[in-house]
Amino acid sequence: MLKVILNNGLEMPILGFGVFQINDSKECERCVHEAIRVGYRLIDTAAAYGNEEAVGRAIKRADVAREELFITTKLWIQDAGYERTKKAFERSLSKLHLDYIDLYLIHHPLGDVYGSWRAMEELYKEGKINAIGVSNFQPDRLMDLIMHNKVIPAVNQIETHPFSQQIETVKFLKENNVQIEAWAPFAEGVQNIFENQLLLSLAKNHKKTVAQVVLRWHIQRGVVVIPKSVHEERIIENFNIFDFELSPEDMNAITTLDTKRTYFIDHRDPETVKFLNSLKLT
């Protein structure tokens, strides 16, 4: 498995398996267990997904040493703040049945993220977390966090796909030694991505699927990617992307698909911020 090296020296697989919206506990456990069997070593979950326990059961069942796995989970907004973060982390750790987390992320740039970050820095120094990072932080918010804290976030997980390529943000993150990770790598199917004529043409040329071309495009840009599927054949398909390479011409062609806008969440929209803050974990 190809890996990236985070700013603290930790190795992170560039391809992982995400479990967002796999709400059924048994289905989530099955999918994660299958993904690990296929060869995925990075598993990405979150407190807000409601499936940490299912992920933990799958990890426990897997015939893979814990140190070979890279497990990510995330802190939800209502748990922001120093004391609440400590408690939320222990809950996640317990649900996952783990002794440590490889990567712990602040899920959204809302609430007392500075109190959360102080708690996460302590957990990191105690060895309970191997790396700490953020999700959905715009460059200005990330720079402010960097300037007021000791530990630079290792990862920023953001919306990234062919229609929202985050080219300037990618440049900013590289300049500041923060690894970019993509959520919604397939744009959750918007804009009929799997029927896009350019992507279909590239897939035909490489004898691959559109999904495989998109994932290959991500990793060739140095983007960590965490596709999700509940179908065994697609879990396998998404993993088989290391036996071909997109040419510079292919990569440049995909650049033309960028619309330079979000398709899901605008964290600078007051109504979006109000909505996200109103969501409570059950």
Buried (B, 14 or more C-beta within 10 A) or exposed (E): BEBBEBBEEBEBBBBBBBBBEBEEBEBBBBBBBBBBBBBBBBBBBBBBBBBBBBBBBBBEBBEBEEEEBBBBBBBBBBBBBBEBBBEBBEEBBEBBEBEBBBBBBBBBBBBBBBBBBBBBBBBBEEEBBBBBBBBBBBBEBBEBBBEEBEBBBBBBBBBBBBBBBBEEBBEBBEEBEBBBBBBBBBBBEEBEBBEBEBBBBBBEEBEBBBBBBBBBBBBBBEBBBBBBBBEBEBBBBBBBBBEEEBEEEBBEBBEEBBEEEBBBBBBEEEEBBEEBBEEEBE
